[in-house]
């Protein structure tokens, strides 16, 4: 699949994504990054707004699955608590976890999207797998490396805004 660092959709937060927005684009499965997309790296406690969004998305008929590179048990515990399927050790930007998720749900790539906060893992992985990449703003760039990574992503964010798909 194509090597592209450009997201197709930009959102200020995950909660900005609505069932209608996804349905209009033919999306039936929304894969979610975990750290800094659903919750910050430093906690596994979601905001009230995030809890409501997860509940509303599940009611909508859009399938949700966390696809995370994390090896930490906190991802599985969170998903169990909030009724989400999850795939850990996803190895994004490689296609392993994304393909596993597509197979689990029996959904073709063109009916799936991956929402995450990192261009070099989430967006690139989604593009390589043929699913719609959605870039959400990181919840908290709490250390130097996260801030530096974000600076390196700015040219791609700029190009994606100009492209406006």
N, C-alpha and C positions, 0 to 999 in steps of 0.2 A: 504494500500500500504506500501512499505518498508520504514523503518526509516533509512535514509542514509544522511550523511552530506557531501558526496562526489559529486562534480560536474562531469559531463561527458565531458564537454568542458571548457577550460580555455582560456580567451582572455584578452589582455591588455586593450582593450576598446570595446565598443559596435560597433564602426565603423570598427573594425577588422572582424566582422561577415559579410560574403558575401552571396548573394542569392545562389551561387553555393555550398558553404559549407553546407548551410541549406538543399538545395534540395538533395544533396548527402546523407543526413541522413534522407530523407523522410519528412522533416519538411514543413508544409504548413501554420502554424500559429506561429508567434513569439510574445510571451507576453513579455512586457518590464516593469521592475521596473522603477520608475521615478527618485527619489532623489538619487544623486550620481552615477546614471547609465546613464541617458540622460543629466541631468544638475546637478550642485552641489546643496546642500541643500540651499545655500545662494542666489540663483538666479533662475529665470525661463527663462533666455536667453541662448539659445544653441549656440555653436560655429558654424562657417560657415561649418566646416567639418561635424558636426552633422546634420545640415540642409540638406546638400547634401546627406548624408547617408540615412536620412529619405525619401527624395524624390526618391532616387534610389531604396530603398527597396520597396516602394509603387509601383513603375513601374514594379518591378520584378514579381509581382503576389504573393509574400509571404504576407500573411495577418499580420498586426501589430495591437496590442492592448496594451495600458498601463494598467498594473494591479498593483495598488499601495495601500499600507496600509494607505496612507495619507488621512486626512480628510480636507485638505486645498483646497480652491477654486483655487489656482494657478495651480493645476494639470489639472483641467477641462478647465481653460482658455488656458493653453498651448496646450492641445489636440485639442480644437476648432480651435485655430490659425494655427496649423500645420496639420490639417485634420486627426487626430488620434481618434480612439475609445478609451474609457477608462472606467475602473472599479476602483472605489475608495472604501475605507473601506474594502479592500480585506481580511484582517485578516491572511495574511501569517505568520507562516507556516501552518495554517489550510487551508483546500481546498476550502473554500467558494468562494472567488474571482476567483480562477483558474477554478473551475467547472463552475461558471457563464460564464466565457469567453469561455470555450469549448462549452457550450450549445448555446451561442450566435452565434457562427460561425458554429456549427454543425460538429465540427472536433473531431475525437477520440484522446485520450491522446497521443498515439504513433506517431501522426503526428504534435505534438506541442512541443514547447520548451519555457522555461522561462529564460530570461537573467536578471541577477541582480547582485548587488555588495555584498550581504550579504549571508553567508552560513546558518546562523541560521534562516533566514526567507525565502529567495528566493530559495536557493538550497534545503533545507529541504522541503519546500512547494511543489516544483516541483517534487521531488522524491516521496513524499507522494501521489501526484495526478497522478503519472505515466507519467509525461511529462519530456522531456529532460532538465536537469538543466545545464545552462551555467553560469559560474561565470566570471564576468568582474571585472577588477580592479576598485576600487572606484575612482571617479574623484578627490575628495578632502577630506581626513580625517582631517578636520579642527579643531577638538577638542579632548580632552583627551579620551572621551568615544569611539569615532570612532576609534582612534588609538589603544586603549585597545582591542576593539572588533576584530580588524584586527590581533593583536598578538595572540588572542585566536583561530583565524581561520587558522593560519599558519600550524599546523600539518595536517589539512585536505587538504589544498592546496598541501602540500608536498606529501601526499598519492595519491592525484588525479594526480599529475605529474608523479609519479612512475607507476600508473595504465595505463596511456596514452590510453584512449579509442578513 
